[in-house]
Amino acid sequence: METLRRSLSRWKRYHIQVHVSEEDLLLPLTVRPADTVSDLRAQLVRQGVSSWKKAFYYNAKRLGEQDTLREVNVQNGSVLLLVSDA
């Protein structure tokens, strides 16, 4: 049963938003639970937003580069905060 659940989760998609605080932007993203923070950064770069030297936060917790959205409990409709790391 667990194998089936893992297999189905790769097809699951979440619609989340990233709030870029310096530019006061709220960007919609479509992600998978297995996506990492690095994957989110790549999506933002494709949209023309530089996310390097910035940190992602969710529920007041800083996210690590290799954290998956499943590990940090990001759900459909969640909003992540992207702030300058300096």
Contacts in CASP RR format, 6 or more apart in sequence:
PFRMAT RR
TARGET T0000
AUTHOR 0000-0000-0000
METHOD contacts of the structure
MODEL  1
METLRRSLSRWKRYHIQVHVSEEDLLLPLTVRPADTVSDLRAQLVRQGVS
SWKKAFYYNAKRLGEQDTLREVNVQNGSVLLLVSDA
9 32 0 8 1.000
9 33 0 8 1.000
9 34 0 8 1.000
9 70 0 8 1.000
10 32 0 8 1.000
10 34 0 8 1.000
12 32 0 8 1.000
12 33 0 8 1.000
13 30 0 8 1.000
13 31 0 8 1.000
13 32 0 8 1.000
14 30 0 8 1.000
14 31 0 8 1.000
14 32 0 8 1.000
14 33 0 8 1.000
14 69 0 8 1.000
14 74 0 8 1.000
14 75 0 8 1.000
14 76 0 8 1.000
14 77 0 8 1.000
14 78 0 8 1.000
15 28 0 8 1.000
15 29 0 8 1.000
15 30 0 8 1.000
15 76 0 8 1.000
15 77 0 8 1.000
16 28 0 8 1.000
16 29 0 8 1.000
16 31 0 8 1.000
16 69 0 8 1.000
16 74 0 8 1.000
16 76 0 8 1.000
16 77 0 8 1.000
16 78 0 8 1.000
16 79 0 8 1.000
16 80 0 8 1.000
17 26 0 8 1.000
17 27 0 8 1.000
17 28 0 8 1.000
17 29 0 8 1.000
17 77 0 8 1.000
17 78 0 8 1.000
17 79 0 8 1.000
17 80 0 8 1.000
18 26 0 8 1.000
18 27 0 8 1.000
18 29 0 8 1.000
18 40 0 8 1.000
18 44 0 8 1.000
18 56 0 8 1.000
18 79 0 8 1.000
18 80 0 8 1.000
18 81 0 8 1.000
18 82 0 8 1.000
19 25 0 8 1.000
19 26 0 8 1.000
19 27 0 8 1.000
19 79 0 8 1.000
19 80 0 8 1.000
19 81 0 8 1.000
19 82 0 8 1.000
20 26 0 8 1.000
20 27 0 8 1.000
20 49 0 8 1.000
20 82 0 8 1.000
21 81 0 8 1.000
21 82 0 8 1.000
21 83 0 8 1.000
21 84 0 8 1.000
22 83 0 8 1.000
22 84 0 8 1.000
23 49 0 8 1.000
25 49 0 8 1.000
26 79 0 8 1.000
27 44 0 8 1.000
27 47 0 8 1.000
27 49 0 8 1.000
29 40 0 8 1.000
29 43 0 8 1.000
29 44 0 8 1.000
31 39 0 8 1.000
31 40 0 8 1.000
31 43 0 8 1.000
31 69 0 8 1.000
31 74 0 8 1.000
32 69 0 8 1.000
33 68 0 8 1.000
33 69 0 8 1.000
33 70 0 8 1.000
33 74 0 8 1.000
34 68 0 8 1.000
34 69 0 8 1.000
34 70 0 8 1.000
35 68 0 8 1.000
35 69 0 8 1.000
36 65 0 8 1.000
36 66 0 8 1.000
36 67 0 8 1.000
36 68 0 8 1.000
36 69 0 8 1.000
37 56 0 8 1.000
37 63 0 8 1.000
37 64 0 8 1.000
37 65 0 8 1.000
37 66 0 8 1.000
37 67 0 8 1.000
38 65 0 8 1.000
38 66 0 8 1.000
40 51 0 8 1.000
40 56 0 8 1.000
40 80 0 8 1.000
41 51 0 8 1.000
41 52 0 8 1.000
44 50 0 8 1.000
44 51 0 8 1.000
44 82 0 8 1.000
45 51 0 8 1.000
51 82 0 8 1.000
53 84 0 8 1.000
53 85 0 8 1.000
53 86 0 8 1.000
54 82 0 8 1.000
54 83 0 8 1.000
54 84 0 8 1.000
54 85 0 8 1.000
55 62 0 8 1.000
55 63 0 8 1.000
55 82 0 8 1.000
55 83 0 8 1.000
55 84 0 8 1.000
55 85 0 8 1.000
56 62 0 8 1.000
56 63 0 8 1.000
56 64 0 8 1.000
56 80 0 8 1.000
56 81 0 8 1.000
56 82 0 8 1.000
57 63 0 8 1.000
57 80 0 8 1.000
57 81 0 8 1.000
57 82 0 8 1.000
57 83 0 8 1.000
58 72 0 8 1.000
58 74 0 8 1.000
58 78 0 8 1.000
58 80 0 8 1.000
58 81 0 8 1.000
59 72 0 8 1.000
59 73 0 8 1.000
61 72 0 8 1.000
63 72 0 8 1.000
63 80 0 8 1.000
74 80 0 8 1.000
END
